Amino acid sequence: MTARRDEVLIEELKSLPPEQHAEVEDFVDFLKARRERARDAAARLFRLKRLARGARSRIAVAAGRSADLSMRD
């Protein structure tokens, strides 16, 4: 946000009756929590993809070993 936009937002907040300030604060808390949930979900997805890549690599290595063993017979 720009400094001017911040000022406008603060003036808007000041123009609200005091009982609505709590509603604004609740909404800001909601937005922050939503952002944190999205960030956490993205991190979990990244970890799962990394885990899947590792599992595929281990499976490929194991499959290659068993192919080598079957060729020895």
N, C-alpha and C positions, 0 to 999 in steps of 0.2 A: 504494500500500500504506500501511496505517497503521503507526505506530511500533510498536504491539504486534505486528502481523503480522510486521514486520521482525525483531523480537526473537525471535519463535517460530521463524522460518525460520533465523535464525543459530544458535539452540540446536539445531535439528534437524541442521544441518550439523555442528556441533561433536560431536554424538552419533555421527556416522558414523566408521568407521575411516579413518585418514589416506589409505589407498590409494583410497578412494572419493571423496575430495575432488576428485581429478583428473576422475573421471567426472562429478561435478556441474559442474565448470568447463567440461568439454566440452559438456555439455547446455546450459548457459547460453550458450556461444558459438554453438551450433546455433540456439537461439531468437533470438539477436540477428541472426545471418546470415539466418534465415528472414524476420524482420521487415524487414531491409534489402532483401532480394530482392522482397518484396511492395511495399515503397515504391517501389523502382526500376521495377517492372512498372507500377504505377499512374502513375508519371511518364511512362513511355514511352507508355502508352495515352492519357494526356492530350495529349501532343505529337502523336500520330497523329490524334486527333480534331480538334485545332486545325488540323493540316495539311490534313485532309480538308475541313474547313469552308472553308478558304482556297481550296482547289482547286475546290470547288463554286462558290464566288463567282466565281472567275476564269472558270470554264466558262460560268456564267450570263451574265457580262458579254460574253464572246466570242460566245456564242450570240445575244445581243441585237444585237451589232454585225453579225453575218452576216445576221440577219433584216432589219436596217435596210438593208444593202447589197442584199439580194435584192429589196426593195421598190422600189428605185430603178430597177431594170431595166424 
